[in-house]
């Protein structure tokens, strides 16, 4: 059982995977989230008229901070020495596209850090605009790509 589901021991109990014998490699993960918004809310963002302040900057900083706190939030995630985080926030006609890229040189991947980063950036953006649009939706939280490690690279098509 533990070979198929590495977070379970031989008795089926959850545990943190031992990565001590793995080789350190450069690891990258990219994740996205999309916040669907109404045209009026998009206009507020583009014109910088959100009363709480620069909503896009807050989302970027929240995403960076969240990536560093992933092991505090995801019970079996390892604490990692992240070497780089970039959070891109792109205002589009139908919402805001958030893409988080996280890098490390280590023994385990940064997929969870990238997903946490994109998710919290989207949540922070929602918090900034909720007075204008409580019906905003957070969509498409997903891993786009990863590289490094034993399982090889992954890239989502489309």
N, C-alpha and C positions, 0 to 999 in steps of 0.2 A: 504493500500500500504506500509506503513512504517514497518509493521510487517514482510512482505515478503522481502523487500529491506530496511534494517535498515539505510542505508546512505541517504535515501530520507525521507523528512518530509511529512506531510499529503497533501501538495500542490505539491509534486513531486520535490521539490528543494533539491539539495545536501546539506548535513550538516554532521558535525562530530558526531558520535554516542556518547551518554552520557554513560560512563562506571562507573560513580561515585558510583552506588549502587551495582556493581558486587563485588564478593568476590575476594580477592587477592589469587592467587594460583601460584605454580611453573609452568612455561610454557616453553616449548621447541619446537623449530621448526628446521627442517633439510631440506635444499634445495640443489640442484645440478645444475651445468652447465658443459657442455663439449665443449672444443675447439678442433675441428678436425684439424689436422696438417699433413703436408707431412713428410716423413721419414727424409729428410735433416734437417728440422726444429726441429724435435724431437732430432736428434743427437746434434744439437747446444745446446738445453736445457740440455740434459743429460751431455754434456761435459763442461757446463758453459761458452760457447763461444758467448753468446749474448752480443753485444757491449755496449748496454745500461746498463748492469749489471745483477744482479741476478733476472731474470724475475719471477721466482717462488716465491721468497721472496717478491717482489713488489706486485704480485697478492695477496698473503696472507694478507699483510698489507692493501692493497686497500680494500679487502673484509671486514676486521675488521673495518676500518674507515667508509665504506659505511653503515654498519649495524647501526652505531650510527647516521647517517645522514638521515635515511629513512623518518622521518617525515618532513624533509625539501624538499624531492623529491616527495613523494606521498601525495597529498593534504589532504586526509582525514585520514591519519595515525596519531595515537597518539604519542607524544614524550614519550619514555619509558626509564626507568632506567635499561639498559641491565646489567646483572650480569656476563655473560660469552659469548665469541665468540670464536669459533675455526674454522679455515679455513684450510682444508686439500687439498693439491694439489698433484696429483698423475700423473706422466708422464707415459703414456702407449704407446704401439706401434703405435696407430692411432691418438693420441692426448693427451690432458691433462684433467683429471677428477677433478673437483672442487666440494668439499662438504663443505657447511657452516652450522654450528650448532650454534644457538643463544638461550640463556636462559635469563629469567627474573623471578622475583616474582612480579606479578602485576595483573591488572584487564582486560587486553586484551592481545591477543596472539602476537607472534613474527614471524608469517609466512612471513609478508612483509619484515621484517628485514633480515630473512634468504635468501629470494629470491633476495633482493637487494644486499646483500653481495655476493652471488654466481655470480650474473650478473656483478657487478662491478669488481670482481676479474677476470672474463673472459675478460671483456673489457680491463682491465689493461694488462693482458697477451697479448692480441691482439696488444695493443700499443707497447709493448716491442718487439714483433717479426715481426711487419708489414713490416719492411725493407727487411725481408727475404721471407715473404709469405703473400702477400696481399689477397690471396684467402682463407685464413683460415676462418673457419666458427664456429660460436658459436651456439651450439645446446642444446636441452634438458634442458632448464631452467625450473625447476619444483620443486614443494614441494614433498619431500620424506616422511616426517612424521611430526606430531605435537602432543603434549600432553598438558593437562591442559585445564581448562575452561569448560564452560557449554555444549558445543557441543561434548565433549568427544575427544577421540584420533583418529588419522588418520595415517595409514601407507599404502604407495603405494606398491602394489604387483607387482614385476617385474620391 
